[in-house]
Amino acid sequence: MLALTLELAACSPGGLSTRGDQVYAPSLDPRGEEVDQLLVGHRLMAAGQHELALEAFTRAAGAQGLTGEVLSALGSANLGLGRLNQAEKLLRRAVEKEPDWPEVWNNLGVALMERGKTAEAEQVFKRAYALDNGQNDSIRDNLRLALQKLDETVYDEPQEKEYKLVRRSSSDYLIRRAGS
């Protein structure tokens, strides 16, 4: 009897959701527009949710293909997750597709610095700095740090220096000494 009553209530014009005090999830609109997954991913990156951002960027790759922007976003998410090998590979592919985009070159330089490839990172930062005409402070600071690190290279005893990766915007990173 209860099942029949519920079935009849569901068939009524108002259904079961006519009460104002109950909250139901909205139904799916098949004509609704899809949200740009790159935008979603960038917002998640800004919130520090790198794993979720990576998933959003992967969905964007499925919808838009592996454009330079998508590759850069995937590389930045992997960089944020500390997956340096993957980040480097993706960012190298991104600079092949977008060779005039200084932020991608900067992020590639950050990945190289984190992997200990300081000499190559210095060259990459120089390129980013030239493409940006010296306008971006984080690129300049990263170049300065790479040059400083190259000057401090000592061959007789290894030195341990602590560096940390600092996110400045959705696709811009800065390397700083730990404690500063």
Backbone hydrogen bonds, N-H to C=O, Kabsch-Sander energy under -0.5 kcal/mol:
donor,donor_aa,acceptor,acceptor_aa,energy
5,T,1,M,-2.1
6,L,2,L,-2.4
7,E,3,A,-2.3
8,L,4,L,-2.3
9,A,5,T,-2.2
10,A,6,L,-2.1
11,C,7,E,-1.3
12,S,8,L,-0.9
15,G,12,S,-0.7
17,S,14,G,-0.6
19,R,16,L,-0.5
22,Q,19,R,-0.8
24,Y,22,Q,-0.5
32,G,29,D,-1.9
40,V,36,D,-1.9
41,G,37,Q,-2.7
42,H,38,L,-2.6
43,R,39,L,-2.1
44,L,40,V,-2.2
45,M,41,G,-2.4
46,A,42,H,-2.2
47,A,43,R,-1.3
48,G,45,M,-1.6
49,Q,44,L,-2.9
50,H,48,G,-1.2
53,A,49,Q,-2.2
54,L,50,H,-2.4
55,E,51,E,-1.7
56,A,52,L,-2.1
57,F,53,A,-2.9
58,T,54,L,-2.0
59,R,55,E,-2.0
60,A,56,A,-2.1
61,A,57,F,-2.0
62,G,58,T,-1.7
63,A,59,R,-1.8
64,Q,60,A,-3.4
65,G,61,A,-1.9
67,T,65,G,-1.8
71,L,67,T,-2.7
72,S,68,G,-2.3
73,A,69,E,-2.2
74,L,70,V,-2.7
75,G,71,L,-2.6
76,S,72,S,-2.6
77,A,73,A,-2.3
78,N,74,L,-2.2
79,L,75,G,-2.3
80,G,76,S,-2.4
81,L,77,A,-1.5
82,G,79,L,-1.2
83,R,78,N,-2.6
84,L,82,G,-1.6
87,A,83,R,-2.5
88,E,84,L,-2.7
89,K,85,N,-2.1
90,L,86,Q,-2.5
91,L,87,A,-2.8
92,R,88,E,-2.3
93,R,89,K,-1.9
94,A,90,L,-2.0
95,V,91,L,-2.2
96,E,92,R,-1.3
97,K,93,R,-1.5
98,E,94,A,-2.7
101,W,98,E,-1.5
104,V,101,W,-0.7
105,W,101,W,-1.5
106,N,102,P,-2.6
107,N,103,E,-2.4
108,L,104,V,-2.3
109,G,105,W,-2.4
110,V,106,N,-2.2
111,A,107,N,-2.3
112,L,108,L,-2.4
113,M,109,G,-2.6
114,E,110,V,-2.6
115,R,111,A,-1.4
116,G,113,M,-1.4
117,K,112,L,-2.8
118,T,116,G,-1.2
121,A,117,K,-2.4
122,E,118,T,-2.6
123,Q,119,A,-1.5
124,V,120,E,-2.2
125,F,121,A,-2.9
126,K,122,E,-2.1
127,R,123,Q,-1.9
128,A,124,V,-2.4
129,Y,125,F,-2.8
130,A,126,K,-2.3
131,L,127,R,-2.6
132,D,128,A,-1.8
133,N,130,A,-0.9
134,G,129,Y,-2.0
135,Q,132,D,-1.4
137,D,135,Q,-0.6
140,R,136,N,-1.9
141,D,137,D,-2.8
142,N,138,S,-2.4
143,L,139,I,-2.4
144,R,140,R,-2.6
145,L,141,D,-2.3
146,A,142,N,-2.4
147,L,143,L,-2.6
148,Q,144,R,-2.3
149,K,145,L,-2.7
150,L,146,A,-2.1
151,D,147,L,-2.0
152,E,148,Q,-1.6
153,T,150,L,-1.2
161,K,159,Q,-0.6
163,Y,161,K,-0.5
164,K,176,R,-3.3
166,V,164,K,-0.5
166,V,174,L,-3.5
168,R,172,D,-3.0
169,S,172,D,-1.5
172,D,169,S,-1.0
174,L,166,V,-2.7
176,R,164,K,-2.6
178,A,162,E,-2.5
180,S,177,R,-1.8
